[in-house]
Amino acid sequence: MNHWIIAPVLLPAMFAAVMAMAMRHDLLLQRVFSVAAIVALVMIATGLFVTTLDGTVQTYKLGNWDAPFGIVLVLDRLSALMLVMTSLLAFGVVLYAVGSDWDSRGRHFHALFLFQLMGVNGAFLTGDAFNLFVFFEVLLIASYGLMIHGGGGMRLRAGLQYVVMNLVGSTLFLFAMGTLYAVTGTLNMADMALRVRDIAPGNEALLLVGGALLLIVFGIKAAAFPVHLWLPGTYANAPLPVTALFAIMTKVGAYAILRMYTLVFGADAGAVGDFFAGILLPVGILTLVIGATGVIGAKLLPRQASFSVLASMGTLLIAISLFSEAGTTAALYYMVHSTFAAALLFLVLDLVQDSQGVTIRAPGGLVASLFFAAAIAVAGMPPLSGFLGKLLVLDASRGLPETPLIWAVILTTSLMLIVGFGLRGSRYFWKPLDPNFTNPANLDADGEPHPAHPIKPLAVTAAFVPLVLLIMLTVAAGPIMEVLQDTALQLRETGIYIEAVLGPQAEG
């Protein structure tokens, strides 16, 4: 076994525990250990990704118990890609939190930050549906604390909505696990995939119920219509550096949909798999339309940025719903792009608020340029990778009966995003603000305004991290696409995954 596979889960958990117990009164030491842990995660995730390039699927058996009875972590191209994306995002965000002093506005920021990374990484690596639930809860518990970091009434109210919605999701997740276990007798995803193929005709309805409950749960995590209502308020009111990290949260839901509804409820599941494939396209279209409409109508930049996350998730779900090699490749490319683009936008908005105060006009120059780049990336305009991502989605949908609808919705909503960011950006950067205007995002826990102060160099440098990654994603689109095509092909060849987890005799 490759023991490095468990490192992305174990390392942040150990560092977080040590910081919470032994460093809670020393912010400098927390910063040093937090940055060191995330740099180590970047290196480990990159190394693990390189080991998957030969196409092998690796497993790690906790306690050396064989699947499906033991807990197993599975490293394939897709999970390794998600680990790299998460660690790079975390690096930029933690640098920004340190550079802007956001981590000093509340307690245990870095410990919660690392606990959330533990949950996210575990969700990407686990090969067991119940442990997917466990890691969901780990990342959600940490995100609750991060959500209300710094305090404030609006933040607490938004956090309560976030908690309630996710508790509902967790409850449904348990119901789904119980239903699927009753039908298949297992919660190991590879073993479940085999048993679903031979499901008795009388159990298909129960299997459909379990799969539908699971899709609702993943839809909540991905903020998909109609369970998307928690996202705009949560993302708009959370600390913006935290929201930048939350860019990966919706991708956990998208990853879970991609994994479960390719491996377990995919083409081999027969009519059950076809049912779920037919649901995702209208869900993605409606999510995209609602997100783009929100971008047009939002009055404040943080809320507008939150709706842009909904729009990006709609585009991503449309690509996933195609369930083809080209569609999955486009989905993976757009997933990486939209994660870094959302993080860039939220970090830039924090720079705007940091220097703006409450009633002072936003600064021009560097911050305005960064906002322009972020808006281009999120809207999907050339020359950044969002344009390529949307082109890939459009190309993957060619020849389908739904092609005219998909093209019309994506092109129209792209124009809506451009107009929305253009209108709101000009309001912030070209016109002086109304002297009576009070931006609630810049009020502290007592309702008093945070004073404007000069932007710190480390914060600006950290904001450039996701922009540099987007530029690399654009310039190196050719070789990156080759890797993503191989990833999509491996994901669709479910026999490789099943054999790696259960052994060579599994497919026989």
C-alpha positions in Angstrom: 0.0 0.0 0.0 1.0 3.6 -0.7 0.9 5.2 2.8 1.0 8.7 1.3 -2.6 8.3 0.3 -3.8 8.9 3.8 -1.5 11.9 4.3 -4.0 14.5 2.8 -6.4 13.5 5.5 -4.1 12.8 8.4 -1.7 15.7 8.1 -4.3 18.6 8.4 -6.1 16.7 11.2 -2.9 16.4 13.2 -1.8 20.0 12.6 -5.3 21.3 13.4 -5.4 19.4 16.7 -2.0 20.6 17.8 -2.9 24.2 16.9 -6.2 24.1 18.8 -4.6 22.6 21.9 -1.1 24.0 22.1 -1.0 27.2 20.0 -4.4 28.8 20.5 -2.9 31.9 22.2 0.0 32.3 19.7 -1.3 33.6 16.3 2.2 33.8 14.8 2.9 30.2 15.5 -0.5 29.2 14.1 0.3 31.1 10.9 3.7 29.4 10.5 2.3 25.9 11.1 -0.8 26.5 8.9 1.2 27.7 5.9 3.7 24.9 6.4 1.0 22.3 6.5 -0.6 23.6 3.3 2.7 23.8 1.5 3.2 20.2 2.5 -0.3 19.3 1.2 0.5 20.9 -2.2 3.6 18.8 -2.5 2.0 15.6 -1.4 -1.1 16.1 -3.6 1.2 16.8 -6.6 3.2 13.7 -5.9 0.1 11.6 -5.6 -1.2 13.0 -8.8 2.0 12.1 -10.7 1.7 8.5 -9.5 -1.8 8.3 -11.1 -0.6 9.4 -14.5 0.2 5.8 -15.5 -3.5 4.9 -15.2 -3.3 2.8 -12.0 -5.9 3.1 -9.3 -4.4 2.8 -5.8 -6.1 1.9 -2.6 -5.3 2.3 1.1 -6.9 -0.2 3.5 -7.2 1.2 7.0 -6.3 -1.5 9.5 -5.4 -3.7 6.5 -9.0 -4.9 6.3 -10.1 -5.8 2.8 -13.0 -4.1 1.1 -15.9 -4.2 1.3 -15.7 -4.9 5.1 -12.9 -2.5 5.9 -12.6 1.3 5.3 -10.8 2.0 2.0 -9.4 5.1 0.5 -9.1 5.2 -3.3 -6.7 7.3 -5.3 -7.4 7.5 -9.0 -6.9 10.4 -11.5 -10.1 12.2 -10.5 -9.5 12.1 -6.7 -5.8 13.1 -7.2 -6.9 16.0 -9.4 -9.3 17.2 -6.7 -6.6 17.0 -4.1 -4.3 19.2 -6.2 -7.0 21.7 -6.8 -7.9 21.9 -3.2 -4.4 22.3 -1.9 -3.6 25.1 -4.4 -6.7 26.9 -3.5 -6.0 26.6 0.2 -2.5 27.9 -0.3 -3.7 31.2 -1.9 -6.5 31.6 0.7 -4.4 31.0 3.8 -1.8 33.5 2.5 -4.5 36.0 2.0 -6.0 35.4 5.5 -2.6 36.0 7.0 -1.7 39.0 4.8 -5.0 40.7 5.4 -5.1 39.9 9.2 -8.5 38.2 8.7 -7.3 35.3 10.8 -6.9 37.6 13.8 -10.6 38.7 13.8 -11.7 35.5 15.6 -10.5 32.4 17.4 -9.2 29.1 16.0 -9.2 30.3 12.3 -6.3 28.1 11.2 -7.4 25.0 13.2 -10.9 25.2 11.6 -9.3 25.9 8.2 -7.2 22.7 8.4 -10.1 20.6 9.8 -12.1 21.7 6.7 -9.3 20.6 4.4 -9.3 17.3 6.2 -13.0 16.8 5.5 -12.7 17.9 1.9 -9.7 15.7 1.1 -11.4 12.7 2.9 -14.5 13.2 0.8 -12.4 13.0 -2.4 -10.5 9.9 -1.3 -13.1 7.7 0.4 -14.3 4.7 -1.4 -17.2 4.1 1.0 -20.5 6.0 0.9 -20.9 6.1 4.7 -17.5 7.6 5.2 -18.4 10.1 2.5 -21.1 11.1 5.0 -18.6 11.2 7.8 -16.2 13.5 5.9 -19.1 15.7 4.8 -19.9 16.2 8.5 -16.2 17.0 9.3 -16.0 19.7 6.6 -19.4 21.1 7.5 -18.6 21.4 11.2 -15.4 23.3 10.4 -17.3 25.5 7.9 -19.9 26.4 10.5 -17.1 28.0 12.6 -15.4 29.6 9.6 -18.8 31.0 8.5 -19.3 33.1 11.6 -15.6 34.0 12.0 -15.4 37.6 13.2 -19.0 37.7 14.5 -21.8 40.0 13.5 -25.6 39.7 13.5 -26.0 39.3 9.8 -23.3 36.6 9.7 -24.9 34.7 12.5 -28.3 34.8 10.8 -26.8 33.6 7.6 -24.8 30.9 9.5 -28.0 29.7 11.1 -29.7 29.2 7.7 -26.6 27.4 6.5 -26.6 25.1 9.5 -30.3 24.3 9.2 -30.1 23.5 5.5 -27.1 21.3 5.9 -28.6 19.5 8.9 -31.5 18.6 6.7 -29.1 17.4 4.1 -27.3 15.3 6.7 -30.5 13.7 7.8 -31.5 12.8 4.2 -28.0 11.4 3.7 -28.6 9.0 6.6 -32.0 8.0 5.1 -30.4 7.4 1.7 -27.6 5.3 3.3 -30.2 3.2 5.1 -32.2 2.7 2.0 -29.3 1.7 -0.2 -27.9 -0.6 2.4 -31.3 -2.3 2.7 -31.3 -2.9 -1.1 -27.7 -3.7 -1.8 -26.3 -4.9 1.6 -23.2 -2.8 1.3 -22.1 0.8 1.4 -18.7 0.3 -0.3 -19.1 2.2 -3.6 -17.3 -0.4 -5.7 -19.3 -3.3 -4.2 -22.5 -1.3 -4.5 -21.8 -0.8 -8.2 -21.6 -4.5 -8.7 -24.8 -5.3 -6.8 -26.8 -2.6 -8.5 -26.2 -4.4 -11.8 -28.0 -7.5 -10.5 -30.7 -5.9 -8.5 -33.9 -7.8 -8.3 -36.8 -6.2 -10.3 -38.9 -5.8 -7.2 -36.2 -3.7 -5.5 -35.7 -1.2 -8.3 -38.2 1.2 -6.9 -36.4 1.2 -3.5 -33.1 1.6 -5.2 -34.5 4.6 -7.1 -35.7 6.2 -3.8 -32.2 5.8 -2.3 -30.5 7.2 -5.4 -33.0 10.1 -5.5 -32.4 11.0 -1.8 -28.7 10.9 -2.4 -29.0 13.2 -5.4 -31.0 15.7 -3.2 -28.2 15.6 -0.7 -25.5 16.1 -3.3 -27.6 18.8 -4.8 -27.7 20.7 -1.5 -23.9 20.5 -1.3 -23.6 21.7 -5.0 -26.3 24.4 -4.5 -28.3 23.0 -7.4 -31.9 24.0 -8.0 -34.3 23.8 -6.1 -32.1 23.3 -3.0 -29.8 26.3 -3.8 -31.4 28.9 -1.5 -28.8 28.7 1.2 -25.9 29.8 -0.9 -26.5 33.5 -1.8 -27.0 34.6 1.8 -24.3 32.3 3.2 -21.6 33.3 0.7 -22.5 37.0 0.7 -22.3 37.3 4.5 -19.4 35.0 5.3 -15.9 36.5 5.6 -14.8 36.9 2.0 -11.5 34.9 2.4 -13.6 32.1 3.9 -16.0 32.3 1.0 -13.0 32.0 -1.3 -12.2 28.7 0.4 -15.9 27.8 0.1 -15.4 27.8 -3.6 -14.4 24.1 -3.2 -17.5 23.3 -1.1 -19.9 23.2 -4.0 -17.4 21.2 -6.0 -17.5 18.5 -3.4 -21.2 18.1 -4.2 -20.4 18.0 -8.0 -17.6 15.5 -7.4 -20.0 13.2 -5.4 -22.6 13.4 -8.3 -19.9 12.6 -10.8 -18.5 9.7 -8.8 -21.7 8.1 -7.6 -23.8 8.6 -10.8 -21.0 7.2 -13.0 -19.8 4.4 -10.9 -23.0 3.2 -9.0 -25.9 4.7 -10.9 -24.2 4.9 -14.3 -24.9 3.1 -17.6 -24.5 -0.3 -16.0 -27.4 0.5 -13.7 -29.9 0.3 -16.6 -33.2 2.2 -16.2 -32.3 3.5 -12.8 -29.1 5.2 -14.2 -31.1 6.6 -17.2 -33.6 8.2 -14.8 -30.9 10.1 -12.9 -29.1 11.2 -16.2 -32.4 12.7 -17.4 -32.8 14.8 -14.2 -29.5 16.6 -14.1 -29.8 18.6 -17.4 -32.9 20.6 -16.4 -31.5 21.0 -12.9 -28.3 22.5 -14.4 -30.2 24.8 -16.8 -32.4 26.2 -14.1 -29.5 26.6 -11.7 -27.6 28.6 -14.4 -30.6 30.8 -15.2 -31.3 31.6 -11.5 -27.6 32.4 -10.9 -27.3 34.7 -13.9 -30.6 36.4 -13.0 -29.2 37.0 -9.5 -26.0 38.5 -10.9 -28.1 41.0 -12.9 -30.3 41.9 -9.9 -27.8 42.0 -7.0 -27.1 45.4 -5.5 -23.9 44.5 -3.6 -20.8 42.9 -5.1 -20.5 40.1 -2.5 -24.1 39.0 -3.3 -23.5 39.3 -7.0 -20.4 37.1 -6.6 -22.5 34.6 -4.7 -25.0 34.3 -7.5 -22.1 33.9 -10.0 -21.2 30.7 -8.1 -24.7 29.4 -8.7 -24.3 30.2 -12.4 -21.0 28.4 -12.6 -22.5 25.4 -10.8 -25.3 25.4 -13.4 -22.8 25.3 -16.2 -20.9 22.5 -14.5 -24.0 20.4 -13.9 -25.0 20.8 -17.6 -21.6 19.4 -18.6 -21.9 16.5 -16.0 -25.4 15.7 -17.2 -24.1 14.8 -20.7 -22.4 11.7 -19.2 -20.1 11.3 -22.2 -16.3 11.3 -22.4 -16.4 14.8 -24.0 -18.9 16.1 -21.5 -17.0 14.8 -18.5 -13.7 16.3 -19.8 -15.4 19.6 -20.2 -16.9 19.3 -16.7 -13.5 18.7 -15.2 -11.9 21.6 -17.0 -14.7 23.9 -16.1 -14.7 22.7 -12.5 -11.0 23.6 -12.0 -11.5 27.0 -13.7 -14.7 27.9 -11.8 -13.0 27.1 -8.5 -10.1 29.4 -9.0 -12.2 32.1 -10.7 -14.6 32.2 -7.7 -11.8 32.3 -5.2 -10.1 35.2 -7.2 -13.4 37.2 -7.3 -14.0 36.8 -3.5 -10.4 37.7 -2.6 -10.6 40.8 -4.8 -13.9 41.9 -3.3 -12.3 41.7 0.1 -9.5 43.9 -1.2 -12.2 46.3 -2.3 -13.9 46.4 1.0 -10.7 46.5 2.9 -9.7 49.8 1.3 -13.1 51.1 0.8 -14.4 51.3 4.3 -18.1 52.0 4.4 -18.7 55.1 2.3 -15.5 55.8 0.5 -15.2 55.0 -3.2 -13.4 51.8 -4.1 -9.7 52.2 -5.2 -8.7 52.1 -8.8 -5.4 50.8 -10.2 -4.3 47.4 -9.2 -7.5 46.4 -7.4 -9.7 47.5 -10.3 -7.5 45.5 -12.7 -7.8 42.4 -10.5 -11.6 42.9 -10.4 -11.7 43.2 -14.2 -9.7 40.0 -14.6 -11.9 38.2 -12.0 -15.1 39.4 -13.8 -13.8 38.2 -17.2 -12.9 34.8 -15.7 -16.3 34.3 -14.0 -18.3 35.5 -17.0 -16.4 33.2 -19.4 -14.9 35.9 -21.6 -11.6 35.5 -23.6 -8.7 35.3 -23.1 -9.0 33.4 -19.7 -9.9 29.8 -19.2 -13.6 30.4 -18.6 -14.1 31.0 -22.3 -12.4 27.7 -23.2 -14.4 25.9 -20.5 -17.7 27.1 -21.9 -16.6 26.3 -25.5 -15.8 22.7 -24.3 -19.3 22.4 -22.8 -20.9 23.7 -26.0 -18.8 21.4 -28.2 -19.6 18.3 -26.0 -23.3 18.9 -26.4 -23.2 19.0 -30.2 -25.5 16.5 -31.9 -27.9 16.1 -29.0 -31.6 16.8 -29.2 -31.1 19.4 -26.4 -28.2 21.2 -28.2 -30.2 24.3 -29.2 -31.5 24.7 -25.6 -28.1 24.2 -24.0 -26.4 26.6 -26.5 -29.1 29.3 -26.0 -29.0 29.1 -22.2 -25.2 29.2 -21.9 -24.7 32.0 -24.4 -27.6 34.1 -23.0 -26.5 33.7 -19.4 -22.9 34.5 -20.3 -24.2 37.9 -21.7 -26.2 38.4 -18.5 -23.0 37.9 -16.4 -21.1 40.3 -18.5 -23.8 43.0 -18.2 -24.3 42.4 -14.5 -20.6 42.7 -13.6 -20.2 45.6 -15.9 -23.0 47.5 -14.3 -22.0 46.8 -10.7 -18.3 47.2 -11.4 -18.8 50.7 -12.8 -20.9 51.6 -9.8 -18.0 50.7 -7.5 -15.0 51.8 -9.5 -16.1 54.8 -11.6 -18.7 56.6 -9.5 -18.5 58.0 -6.0 -20.7 56.1 -3.6 -23.7 57.7 -2.0 -22.6 59.4 1.2 -25.6 57.9 2.9 -24.8 54.4 1.7 -23.7 51.9 4.3 -22.2 48.6 3.2 -23.3 46.0 5.7 -20.4 43.7 4.8 -18.1 46.3 6.4 -19.8 46.4 9.8 -18.2 44.7 12.8 -20.1 42.6 15.4 -21.3 45.8 17.2 -22.6 47.4 14.0 -19.7 49.8 13.8 -17.9 50.4 10.4 -14.4 49.0 9.9 -12.2 51.9 8.9 -10.5 51.9 5.5 -6.8 51.2 5.6 -4.1 50.6 3.1 -4.0 47.2 1.4 -1.2 45.0 2.6 1.3 43.6 0.0 1.0 40.0 1.1 -2.8 40.2 0.7 -2.4 41.5 -2.9 0.2 38.9 -3.6 -2.1 36.1 -2.4 -4.9 37.4 -4.5 -2.7 36.9 -7.5 -2.3 33.2 -6.8 -5.7 32.1 -8.3 -5.2 34.5 -11.2 -1.8 32.9 -12.0 -3.4 29.5 -11.8 -6.1 30.6 -14.2 -3.5 31.9 -16.6 -1.6 28.6 -16.4 -4.9 26.8 -17.1 -5.4 28.9 -20.2 -1.8 28.8 -21.6 -1.4 25.1 -20.9 -4.9 24.1 -22.0 -3.6 21.6 -24.5 -1.6 19.3 -22.2 -4.1 19.8 -19.4 -6.9 18.7 -21.7 -5.0 15.5 -22.5 -4.7 14.7 -18.8 -8.4 15.5 -18.2 -9.4 13.3 -21.2 -7.6 10.4 -19.6 -9.2 11.2 -16.3 -12.7 11.2 -17.9 -11.9 7.9 -19.7 -10.8 6.2 -16.5 -13.9 7.5 -14.7 -16.1 5.9 -17.3 -14.2 2.6 -17.2 -15.7 1.6 -13.9 -14.2 -1.9 -14.0 -10.8 -0.5 -13.3 -12.0 1.1 -10.1 -14.0 -1.9 -9.0 -11.1 -4.3 -9.6 -8.7 -2.1 -7.7 -10.9 -2.0 -4.6 -12.3 -5.5 -4.5 -9.6 -7.5 -6.3 -9.3 -9.1 -9.8 -12.1 -11.6 -9.1 -14.7 -8.8 -8.6 -15.6 -8.4 -12.3 -15.7 -12.1 -12.8 
